[in-house]
Amino acid sequence: MYPEAIAYLENSVARSGRRRHLGTLALVYGLAGRKIETQKIISELKESSLHHYVFPTDFAYAYLGLDSLTKLSSYQPRGDRKAVHVNARMLNP
């Protein structure tokens, strides 16, 4: 399941010029146990955020891939925190 999702997302990220779906790719990497790749994407997102807007949900999904719920809440806009915590509980019952 994860290899197909990773291949699809890597293709999508490449076609977007690495500007879309990075958070989702990091999440799937993390779920597949590829934490080093997840951390690399988080670093890339941080660097990108210095030059252009990066959606907070990209950080949220990436930190979910690392099971880092404390970092997750710091990148969620106030109105969306509840939704992300619900998703986190669904992934980690």
N, C-alpha and C positions, 0 to 999 in steps of 0.2 A: 504494500500500500504506500509506504513512504517513498520508495524509489520513483514510482510513477508521479507522485505529487511533486517531488523535488525536481524531476526532469521538466515537468510542465512549468513550474514556477521559475526555474533557472532560465528557461526559454523566454518566459514573459518578462523577466527582469532584464535580460539581454536586449530584447526588442524595444524596451522602454528607455534604453540608455542608462540603466541602473537608477531610475528615478521613481519607479513604481513597484509595488509588491515586495520590497525588501523586507519589511517587517513580517509579512506572511511567510516568506522563504526562511527567515531566521526562526520563526516559530516551528515550522516543519523540520528544519535541521535539528532543533532542540528536542523535539518529540522523537526524532530518529536517533537521538544520542550523539549527534554531531555538535557538541557544545563549542568546540573551537571555532567552527564556521559561524555559529550563532554570535559568538563574541566578536568575531571579525566584522560582521554586519553591523553590530551595535557601534563599533568604532567608526565604521564608514558613515553610519547615520549621524553620529556626533560631528564628524568632520563636515559632512554635507550641510548640517544645520548652521554652520558658521557662514555659509555662502548663500543659502536659499532656505525657504520654509520647508520643514519636514513635519509631516502630520504626527501629532502626539501618538496616534494609534499605531504608527510604525514602530515607535519605541516600545509601546505597550505590548504588542505582539512579540517583538524580539525578546523582551524581558520575560514574557511568559514562556518562551522557549528555554530560558535558563531557570525556570521555576523561581524567579526572583520577584515575588509579589510585593515586596517593600519598594523596589525600584519602579515597579509597574504603576503604582498609584501616583508617583511623582510626575509621570508623563501623561496622565489622563486628564483631559479637561474636566472640570468639576461636574458638569452635567452627565458625563459618560462613565463615571467611576462605577456606578452600580452595574451597568451592562457588562463591563470588563470583568468585574469580580464574579458575576454569574458565570461568564464564560470560563474563567479560571477554575471555578468549582466544578464545572462540567468536565474539564480536562483532567482534574486531579481530585477525584471524589474522596 
